[in-house]
Amino acid sequence: MTTQTRLTAGDAELTINPDHGCRIESLRIGGTEVLRQGERYGSFPMVPWCGRTALGRFRNGATTHQLPVTAPPHAIHGTVRDIVWKTARTSATEAVFTCELGDPWPYEGRVTQVFELSEDSLTLTFGVETYEDSFPAQAGWHPWFLRNLGQGGQDVRIDFTPAWQEERGDDHLPTGRRIDPLPGPWDDCFGMPDGVDVTLTWPEELELKVASRAEWVVIYDEPAEAVCVEPQSGPPNGLNTHPRLVTPIDPLEVASTWSWRRL
């Protein structure tokens, strides 16, 4: 039996499923769903890496590790979206969940995710800890925002001003070159060194801002029904190109806030 957790604040309602990778299944604002439903839906956590890891391999010091190839020929979006999380505590507007890192990830550790809902915002926070050995890690979110809210209005508009775009190779991985941002559609990573700041506008309906102190965001707007705005602590393949070590005294912590207003 699936156990859902529901948070409510004003006319905002958030539904989380800890049994299904601690995925946000629904975010309703004034009764209107803003996240895609169906096969690829809601918003899921990307830990301990974001996007694709080249050929499923990464190095920690002199040791090379092989991860399962889940998006051939690469490994994609981490491991925690496929496991059951434990509920640490809940209230009407806040919930905290944890899960253990382990096989197929080669290191033991713990991930904590916090959800804080208010009438006009949702704050999401990750903490990634190690029990013993240090390891490189990333954390981020993969929301599927509806392209159209289904109320007879216009499709969403995406506004942001990145400092650069990570050039994408034929293998869908950053080449290491930073280029001037190109027009969409995108399945691309952008650098925002002052913090992620992306505005989604459904004209005359809703404005929703995605903000984070993280410095990278992937925009994926190729699907017909959804657009993804993914704040993350490093770029795709970052375990290899921008490793951020989690140590026993230095966990990885990252947060993102979605704030909204009616138009």
Disulfide bonds with the S-S distance in Angstrom:
none
